[in-house]
Amino acid sequence: LRLRPMAMTLTMVVGGLLPIMFSRGAGADVMKRIAAPMVGGMLTAALLALLLIPAVYALWQKRRLSRGDGWASSGISSNTSWS
């Protein structure tokens, strides 16, 4: 999991869109409609990538290993060297 690049990207995108979301000049109405879903989408994608997907994967692995579908039953050696 690459937390630092994800956090940096999220911070820069949201930081760049916040002034657009809170602007009051000419054309701000149109730009707010563009910036708000982008901020929401970035936050949602970050939460999914950091919390939901690893949790679902961990549950899936636990279920798979409890059924006996792990490395031992597949015939693949768990001490394989990758050199």
FIVEX-992129 format. One record per residue: residue number from 1; residue in one letter; x, y, z of N, C-alpha, C, O in turn. Coordinates in Angstrom, 3 decimals, padded with zeros to 6 digits. Layout:
<rofis>
NUM, A, X, Y, Z, X, Y, Z, X, Y, Z, X, Y, Z
...
</rofis>
This chain:
<rofis>
1, L, 000.853, -001.180, 000.000, 000.000, 000.000, 000.000, 000.889, 001.230, 000.000, 001.792, 001.359, 000.827
2, R, 000.633, 002.105, -000.909, 001.446, 003.310, -001.037, 000.653, 004.488, -000.498, -000.046, 005.178, -001.240
3, L, 000.772, 004.705, 000.797, -000.020, 005.722, 001.469, 000.450, 007.133, 001.147, -000.370, 008.016, 000.896
4, R, 001.745, 007.351, 001.153, 002.270, 008.702, 000.959, 001.899, 009.308, -000.402, 001.423, 010.443, -000.435
5, P, 002.094, 008.609, -001.517, 001.679, 009.199, -002.800, 000.177, 009.463, -002.885, -000.248, 010.457, -003.473
6, M, -000.615, 008.583, -002.305, -002.056, 008.804, -002.323, -002.433, 010.024, -001.501, -003.261, 010.832, -001.922
7, A, -001.828, 010.159, -000.329, -002.126, 011.313, 000.531, -001.660, 012.612, -000.119, -002.355, 013.625, -000.036
8, M, -000.498, 012.597, -000.762, -000.002, 013.803, -001.421, -000.906, 014.204, -002.587, -001.199, 015.387, -002.759
9, T, -001.344, 013.244, -003.379, -002.221, 013.542, -004.506, -003.555, 014.086, -004.019, -004.054, 015.078, -004.550
10, L, -004.128, 013.447, -003.021, -005.397, 013.892, -002.476, -005.292, 015.303, -001.913, -006.171, 016.133, -002.147
11, T, -004.229, 015.577, -001.178, -004.034, 016.900, -000.584, -003.894, 017.972, -001.654, -004.485, 019.045, -001.534
12, M, -003.127, 017.698, -002.690, -002.928, 018.705, -003.734, -004.201, 018.950, -004.550, -004.516, 020.098, -004.865
13, V, -004.926, 017.903, -004.889, -006.150, 018.087, -005.682, -007.201, 018.831, -004.861, -007.791, 019.800, -005.337
14, V, -007.434, 018.379, -003.631, -008.430, 019.039, -002.793, -007.977, 020.459, -002.447, -008.790, 021.383, -002.439
15, G, -006.704, 020.635, -002.166, -006.185, 021.975, -001.879, -006.317, 022.926, -003.056, -006.550, 024.121, -002.871
16, G, -006.170, 022.408, -004.250, -006.322, 023.236, -005.430, -007.771, 023.556, -005.762, -008.059, 024.584, -006.375
17, L, -008.684, 022.679, -005.358, -010.094, 022.893, -005.664, -010.837, 023.693, -004.593, -011.903, 024.243, -004.872
18, L, -010.306, 023.767, -003.395, -010.992, 024.507, -002.336, -011.171, 025.992, -002.662, -012.260, 026.518, -002.433
19, P, -010.164, 026.691, -003.181, -010.411, 028.094, -003.547, -011.492, 028.252, -004.603, -012.226, 029.240, -004.590
20, I, -011.601, 027.299, -005.511, -012.650, 027.358, -006.525, -014.013, 027.160, -005.880, -014.982, 027.823, -006.251
21, M, -014.091, 026.252, -004.917, -015.367, 025.986, -004.262, -015.867, 027.182, -003.458, -017.076, 027.379, -003.340
22, F, -014.965, 027.977, -002.906, -015.368, 029.089, -002.051, -015.245, 030.443, -002.741, -015.298, 031.474, -002.070
23, S, -015.085, 030.469, -004.046, -014.960, 031.740, -004.772, -016.326, 032.390, -004.949, -017.363, 031.732, -004.877
24, R, -016.298, 033.722, -005.185, -017.549, 034.465, -005.346, -017.524, 035.373, -006.570, -018.381, 036.247, -006.702
25, G, -016.582, 035.188, -007.445, -016.462, 036.067, -008.603, -017.394, 035.672, -009.733, -018.277, 034.826, -009.590
26, A, -017.155, 036.327, -010.869, -017.943, 036.030, -012.062, -017.644, 034.614, -012.535, -016.481, 034.229, -012.656
27, G, -018.671, 033.854, -012.798, -018.501, 032.479, -013.253, -018.259, 031.487, -012.135, -018.022, 030.309, -012.400
28, A, -018.314, 031.936, -010.894, -018.045, 031.044, -009.764, -019.112, 029.965, -009.638, -018.831, 028.852, -009.192
29, D, -020.330, 030.299, -010.030, -021.415, 029.324, -009.959, -021.110, 028.082, -010.789, -021.322, 026.955, -010.342
30, V, -020.620, 028.300, -011.977, -020.304, 027.187, -012.875, -019.124, 026.379, -012.330, -019.148, 025.148, -012.342
31, M, -018.113, 027.067, -011.864, -016.916, 026.378, -011.384, -017.185, 025.596, -010.100, -016.584, 024.546, -009.874
32, K, -018.091, 026.108, -009.254, -018.433, 025.379, -008.028, -019.091, 024.053, -008.359, -018.864, 023.057, -007.672
33, R, -019.901, 024.033, -009.402, -020.562, 022.792, -009.805, -019.572, 021.771, -010.340, -019.850, 020.571, -010.332
34, I, -018.442, 022.227, -010.795, -017.404, 021.313, -011.282, -016.509, 020.856, -010.124, -016.153, 019.681, -010.040
35, A, -016.149, 021.783, -009.237, -015.199, 021.485, -008.171, -015.789, 020.585, -007.091, -015.098, 019.697, -006.591
36, A, -017.048, 020.795, -006.722, -017.644, 020.021, -005.621, -017.663, 018.511, -005.903, -017.250, 017.744, -005.033
37, P, -018.120, 018.049, -007.069, -018.076, 016.599, -007.310, -016.651, 016.048, -007.398, -016.404, 014.894, -007.045
38, M, -015.727, 016.868, -007.865, -014.338, 016.396, -007.931, -013.771, 016.173, -006.541, -013.095, 015.173, -006.298
39, V, -014.041, 017.097, -005.622, -013.574, 016.929, -004.246, -014.235, 015.703, -003.620, -013.562, 014.892, -002.984
40, G, -015.537, 015.566, -003.796, -016.235, 014.397, -003.260, -015.732, 013.093, -003.852, -015.591, 012.097, -003.143
41, G, -015.465, 013.097, -005.129, -014.954, 011.892, -005.779, -013.564, 011.516, -005.307, -013.267, 010.339, -005.101
42, M, -012.715, 012.513, -005.136, -011.361, 012.221, -004.644, -011.392, 011.675, -003.217, -010.676, 010.725, -002.901
43, L, -012.212, 012.265, -002.364, -012.319, 011.779, -000.988, -012.914, 010.374, -000.939, -012.456, 009.531, -000.168
44, T, -013.928, 010.123, -001.754, -014.532, 008.798, -001.796, -013.551, 007.754, -002.317, -013.459, 006.655, -001.769
45, A, -012.829, 008.091, -003.362, -011.850, 007.147, -003.917, -010.750, 006.842, -002.911, -010.300, 005.702, -002.802
46, A, -010.320, 007.858, -002.178, -009.281, 007.631, -001.166, -009.786, 006.720, -000.054, -009.075, 005.811, 000.375
47, L, -011.004, 006.957, 000.413, -011.561, 006.099, 001.464, -011.741, 004.670, 000.976, -011.462, 003.723, 001.712
48, L, -012.201, 004.506, -000.250, -012.355, 003.156, -000.791, -011.004, 002.452, -000.901, -010.869, 001.286, -000.530
49, A, -010.019, 003.167, -001.409, -008.704, 002.549, -001.630, -007.987, 002.244, -000.317, -007.247, 001.264, -000.233
50, L, -008.194, 003.064, 000.701, -007.452, 002.888, 001.948, -008.180, 002.035, 002.972, -007.535, 001.410, 003.814
51, L, -009.495, 001.991, 002.925, -010.235, 001.272, 003.961, -011.041, 000.095, 003.433, -010.880, -001.029, 003.908
52, L, -011.890, 000.338, 002.475, -012.838, -000.690, 002.065, -012.184, -001.831, 001.288, -012.434, -002.998, 001.593
53, I, -011.377, -001.530, 000.320, -010.767, -002.578, -000.504, -009.849, -003.487, 000.322, -009.945, -004.706, 000.176
54, P, -008.960, -002.959, 001.188, -008.163, -003.872, 002.019, -009.010, -004.700, 002.991, -008.686, -005.856, 003.259
55, A, -010.089, -004.117, 003.519, -010.946, -004.870, 004.438, -011.646, -006.016, 003.717, -011.714, -007.130, 004.237
56, V, -012.164, -005.750, 002.532, -012.826, -006.797, 001.758, -011.825, -007.886, 001.372, -012.148, -009.073, 001.415
57, Y, -010.626, -007.487, 001.001, -009.604, -008.465, 000.641, -009.238, -009.339, 001.843, -009.085, -010.553, 001.709
58, A, -009.098, -008.719, 003.012, -008.756, -009.494, 004.213, -009.862, -010.488, 004.552, -009.578, -011.630, 004.913
59, L, -011.109, -010.069, 004.441, -012.217, -010.996, 004.695, -012.230, -012.127, 003.671, -012.473, -013.284, 004.015
60, W, -011.971, -011.790, 002.426, -011.940, -012.803, 001.376, -010.827, -013.812, 001.634, -011.033, -015.016, 001.478
61, Q, -009.658, -013.333, 002.024, -008.532, -014.236, 002.311, -008.836, -015.123, 003.507, -008.545, -016.319, 003.489
62, K, -009.422, -014.538, 004.549, -009.748, -015.332, 005.736, -010.737, -016.437, 005.373, -010.597, -017.575, 005.819
63, R, -011.731, -016.096, 004.567, -012.720, -017.091, 004.154, -012.084, -018.164, 003.285, -012.382, -019.350, 003.431
64, R, -011.213, -017.747, 002.387, -010.558, -018.704, 001.496, -009.655, -019.652, 002.273, -009.630, -020.849, 001.989
65, L, -008.912, -019.136, 003.249, -008.023, -019.977, 004.033, -008.790, -020.892, 004.979, -008.353, -022.011, 005.247
66, S, -009.929, -020.428, 005.487, -010.708, -021.283, 006.389, -011.363, -022.440, 005.640, -011.632, -023.484, 006.235
67, R, -011.624, -022.269, 004.338, -012.187, -023.349, 003.534, -011.116, -024.329, 003.060, -011.439, -025.397, 002.540
68, G, -009.860, -023.975, 003.234, -008.795, -024.857, 002.789, -008.360, -024.619, 001.366, -007.740, -025.489, 000.756
69, D, -008.672, -023.461, 000.824, -008.287, -023.151, -000.550, -006.966, -022.384, -000.605, -006.693, -021.704, -001.594
70, G, -006.161, -022.479, 000.418, -004.923, -021.711, 000.475, -003.799, -022.354, -000.301, -004.030, -023.184, -001.179
71, W, -002.585, -021.966, 000.027, -001.402, -022.459, -000.684, -001.226, -023.968, -000.528, -000.819, -024.651, -001.468
72, A, -001.528, -024.477, 000.644, -001.268, -025.897, 000.907, -002.114, -026.806, 000.022, -001.625, -027.824, -000.469
73, S, -003.357, -026.450, -000.180, -004.222, -027.322, -000.968, -004.071, -027.117, -002.465, -004.534, -027.946, -003.248
74, S, -003.432, -026.031, -002.877, -003.298, -025.779, -004.316, -002.054, -026.438, -004.905, -001.869, -026.427, -006.121
75, G, -001.213, -027.002, -004.070, -000.023, -027.668, -004.566, 001.143, -026.722, -004.806, 002.183, -027.154, -005.304
76, I, 001.002, -025.450, -004.468, 002.074, -024.476, -004.651, 002.855, -024.379, -003.350, 002.282, -024.223, -002.272
77, S, 004.137, -024.471, -003.471, 004.986, -024.396, -002.274, 005.020, -022.975, -001.752, 005.169, -022.029, -002.526
78, S, 004.881, -022.814, -000.423, 004.878, -021.484, 000.178, 006.284, -020.955, 000.409, 006.441, -019.777, 000.730
79, N, 007.315, -021.785, 000.256, 008.685, -021.309, 000.462, 009.400, -021.096, -000.861, 010.594, -021.373, -000.975
80, T, 008.691, -020.613, -001.843, 009.277, -020.345, -003.159, 010.200, -019.147, -003.070, 009.827, -018.117, -002.509
81, S, 011.401, -019.267, -003.615, 012.318, -018.120, -003.621, 012.143, -017.373, -004.924, 011.997, -017.988, -005.981
82, W, 012.155, -016.071, -004.862, 011.933, -015.217, -006.024, 013.227, -014.633, -006.560, 013.212, -013.529, -007.105
83, S, 014.340, -015.328, -006.427, 015.618, -014.780, -006.877, 015.906, -015.042, -008.314, 016.951, -014.632, -008.819
</rofis>
